[in-house]
Amino acid sequence: MRIVSFFPKPLPAPLAQGLSGIAEVVFWTELTEEQKQSLQDVQIVVTSPTVKMDKALFDLLPNLKMAASLGVGFDKVDLEEVKRRGIVFANAPTATSDDVADFAWALLCALSRQIPHAYDHAREKLRTFSGFPLSRRITGKKLGVAGLGHIGREIARRAEGFKMSIGYTDLKAHEGKYQKFENLTDLARWCDYLVLAMPGGASTHHIVSKDVLEALGAEGFLINIGRGELIDTNALIEALKEKRIAGAAIDVFEGEPAINSDLCGIENLIITPHVASSTFEARDSVGEQALENIQAFLATGTAPNKII
């Protein structure tokens, strides 16, 4: 059996080892154009949230039965086409939740306490008590989480240790002590820190608009570990430069993999290159969940983390 991997070499070790005895894995980037026209035998593919899976791609895989994603998001997948073709699409919904939540908090702390600026200041002055400005306390403030899925819940859980009030927006209400807001503008107006943990797609494109940024206000901070398209980038740049929000930290960008050069050099902005889930442990975990999905599909025709 051949499995095509859209995920580049190397595959996570648990997945590579688990597939070694049952399949030959071929990598999409190593196939010639001629070979890409001869994939009629392929029934299973390994993919990732960055891969656009649409009709054109599925046409090259006419007998595809199952796709196992090494990640959480599926906004680049044509789910209607998946459903029409009867393909089992499964993701790794919890494999990276802790890592992404940890990173969201690293960004929040770095932003509020001005850690990158403190580092530069220390290197320049080579002295303590050398005039570095005051920063903002986190403990006891209000955290807004936009999207209370697996990752959003982990972000909120960490906020409890900071004695924070926690609010959220989501498609459904969640039982518990968190306060639900009906829209993002109201949540932004209420909170001190707004963390985006929402999926991408047409319904959330530019959901962080100029109005939401105005609601967040001059003392509010924005953190994005969801999808770059959630934010109107031009509106964010203007809000940061004009100090209409206190600051932002973003790990994801519109038009990835490129990063808009206008985002560079803004004093109250931290940018990182989409690395929130980039840990050794997370890579192994997504491999384990993908392998679990593939093994279950081969045994039963379905998968425990089936999206559709």
KARAGI-V657532 format. One line per field, one symbol per residue. ss: DSSP state (@ for helix, = for strand, . for the rest). psi: psi as a letter, one per 20 degrees, with the letter a starting at -180 (. if undefined). burial: 1 if it has 16 or more other ideal C-beta (glycine too) atoms within 10 Angstrom, else 0. A space follows every 50 residues. Layout:
ss: ???
psi: ???
burial: ???
//
This chain:
ss: .====.......@@@@@@@....====@@@....@@@......====... ..=.@@@@@......====.......=.@@@@@@@..===......@@@@ @@@@@@@@@@@@..@@@@@@@@@@@................=====...@ @@@@@@@@@@....=====.........==...@@@@@@@..====.... .@@@...=.@@@@@@@....====...@@@=.@@@@@@@@@.....==== ..........@@@.....===........@@@@@@@@@@@@@@@@@@@@@ .....=..
psi: pppppiprqqqpghgghhihiiqppqpgiiqrhghijlkhipipqparii pooaggghhimhkphppopmagqkijpnhhhgghikpopqamhihjgggh gghghgggghghjlghhhghghhghkqrlkjprqapqgpiapppoonlbg ghhhgghhhhijkqpprrqrhqqpqajqppqhrhghghhhrhpopokqra rhijpkhnahgghhhgrijqqppojeqhihpoghhggghghjkiqhrqpp iqqpkqiqpphiipjphkppqqmmjhjmqhghghghgghgggggggghhi jaqhkpg.
burial: 00111110001101100110001010010000000000100111111110 10100011011001111111111111110011000011111111111111 11111111011101001000000000000000000001001111111111 11111101100101111111000000010010011011111111111111 10010011000111110001111111111111101110110001111111 11110000100010000111110101101001101111111111111100 00101000
//
